[in-house]
Amino acid sequence: MCARFFLFSPDAEIMKLFHMVNFPRIAPRYNIAPSQPVLAISHDHHGFNVSHFQWGLIPGWSKNLAPGHAMINARSETASIKPAFKNAFRYRRCLIPANGFYEWKSTGNRSRQAMCIRLKDEPLFAMAGIWEQWQSPDGTELETCSVLTTAANTLLETIHPRMPVILRPNQFGRWLSSETTPTPQLERLLQTFPAEEMQIFPVSSYVNKVTHDSPECIVPTQEQKTLF
């Protein structure tokens, strides 16, 4: 699962990772939450496109906004066949840059410890995403997205059974190209990222509140201990 993440890399680092010539200036974000705009990179005949999609996919055939609240993630194993995701999986894929994401670990007695997950050697990476365009009855258009998830690796499985799909740079082109990559090949890209290349550490409950969006969210702290 991925329900919060962060992106604070300088624009130049994002441009370098995705081999982009132009890139709009963005503000650092340390606590990106569902329903908020997320930076996403897609591709068409003209090259790379940089967009802000609302996090929580709304299928094009939906009559209202309701599905978005429940569709921040899509299971990679079934996205190509699920009615809500299959068209986006086939025609509208994207990369969602991140420096890391959060998960909450149960510590007993109904309490949870916020955990920060990052890559060991790569400060910036890309999660696999899909996006959709939805039009309201009054003609208003809204572009939304979901993060694809897969089975958690051995580092994360004790916290949550799912984790976001993280793609390597040499996979970006195949993931974004809807014309040249058959669905079976796309599905083979959606693997669990190796545990040995990731790190996890506790952070304070400051991150629990969505309105808190500062570097304090990712400062390591001591893990809370339960009395039971």
N, C-alpha and C positions, 0 to 999 in steps of 0.2 A: 504494500500500500504506500501511497505518497499523498499526504494531506497538508503538508507544509514544506517549503523549501526556501532556499536563499540564493541570490545572485548579486555579487558585488564586484566582479572583475572589471577592470577598466575597459572602456570601449575597444582600445587597441588590442587587448588580449582576445576579446571575442572575435574581432575581425580576423586575427591571425588564425585562430582555431578553425574558422569556417571559410577561410580564404576569400574574404569579402573586401571589396575596394571601398565601398561607402557604408557607413553605419550611423544610425541616429544616436545622439547622445542619450544615455539612460541614467537614471539615478540608482544608486546601490539599494538593494532590498534585502532585508535580513529575516523577514517573516511573511513570505508570500502565502496567501491562504485562498481556499476555494471561493469562487465568485469574483475574485480580483483579476485584473489584467495580468497576463503573463507574456513575456517576450518569447516569440517563436519564429523559427526560420523554416521557410518552405521553398519550393522550387517550381518554376514553370519554364516555358519556352524562352523567356527573357532572362533567366538566371535566378539567383537567390532573391527571395522576398523576406523582408523583416516586418513582422506584424505584432500587434498586441491582441491576443485572443482572451476572451473571458474564460476563466478556468471552470469547467463544468459543461460537458458537451450536451447540446440540444439537437436531436436529430432534425433533419430538414422537414420531415413530415409531422413533427409534433405540433399540436394546436396551441401550446402555451409554453411558458418558461420552466415549468415544474421539473422536467427531467434533469436539468443542469445541476440541481442541488445534489443529486445522487450519482452523477456520472463524471466525477472528477478523475476517476481511474477506469481503465478498461483492461480486462484480462487478456493478455497476449495470446493465450491458447485458443480463445474463442472469438476474438474481435473480428476475424474475417468472415464469420458466419452469423453473428448476432445482428438482428435487424437494426438495432440502434447504432451499431458501429461499422457494419460491413461496407457501406458506400464510402465512408471516410477512410477506412483502412485501404480500400482499393484505389481511391483517387485523391485523397487529401491527407497526406502524411506530413509530419513536421518534426523538427528537432527543438527541444526546449532546453536552453542552456541553464546550467546550475553550478554552484560551487559546493552544494551539499543539500541534505534534506534532514528532516527531523522525524523521530518516531518516539512513542511513549511506552516505557517499560513498566509493567505492573510490579509494584513493590509490596503488595499485600495491604490489608486493612483499607482497601478502596483507594489507595494512593498510587500515583504514577510518577515515574521519573522521566523527565525530558532527556532524550538522547540525540546527539548530533552525529550525523554520518557523512563522511567525506572520503575521497580517494587519497591514498597515501602520497602518491607522486605527481598527481595531476590536479592542480587547484581548480581547474574548470573542466566540465564535461557536458555531455548532452544526453538528455533522456528522450526516448522515443515517444512521439505523440501523434495524435490524429486530430483533425479539426473539421468543423462543419459550419456551413452558413445557414442561418435560420432567418425566416422572414415572418414578422408578425402580421396579423390581419390588416393593420393600418399601413403596411408596406415598410416598416422599419426593419433594417437588416442588422443582424448580430452574428459575429463570428466567435465560435466557442471551441474549446479543445478538451481533450482528456490525455492523461499520462498513461502509457501502457505499463502494466505490471507483470511480474513473473514470480516464480517460486523464490523465496528468500535463500540466500547462501548460509553457510554454517555460522558465520559471524552474526547474522541478523535473525536467524530463525527462532532464537529464544525470546525475541522481542515481538516479532510479528511474522506470520507465514508468507507474507508477500513483500516485494520490494519493486521499485521502478526499474524498467529496462534501461540499462546504460549502454549506449553504443560507442564503439571506438571510432576515431576519425576516419579510418579506412573503410568504414561501413556507411558513412554519411551519404555518399552518392547513391548507393543502392537503395537505401531507405527512402530517399527523397524522390527518386525517379519512378513515377507511376507507369511510364511507357515501356521501360526496359526490364523491369524486375517482376517475374511471375510471383504469384502469391506464395507458393511453397518456398521459394527462395527468401522471400520477406520473412516468413515465419521462422526460418532457420537463423535469422539475425537476432531473434528475440530470446536470447539466452540469459541465464543468471550470471551476473558479473562475479568474478572470482573473489572469494573472501580475503585471500592474502593480499589483495591490492586495495583493500578498504580499511578504514579505521572508524572507531566509534568511541564517543566519550560523553559523559553526562554534562548537561548545562543546567542553569538555574530555571526555576519556575517562571522567570521573567518572560520567557518565550511563550508561555501558555496563553497569554493575552494577545489577541490578534493585532491590537492597536500598538503594541510594542514592536518597533521596527528600527533597531539600531544594532551596532556591533556587540552590544551587551548580550544579545541573544545567543551568540556562538562562543562566549567565553567559557572555557572548561571549569567545572566545579567538582566538588566532592559528591559522590553518589549518595542519595538518601538511603538510610538503613531503616528497615522496619523493625518494630519491637517484637514481632511475632514470627 
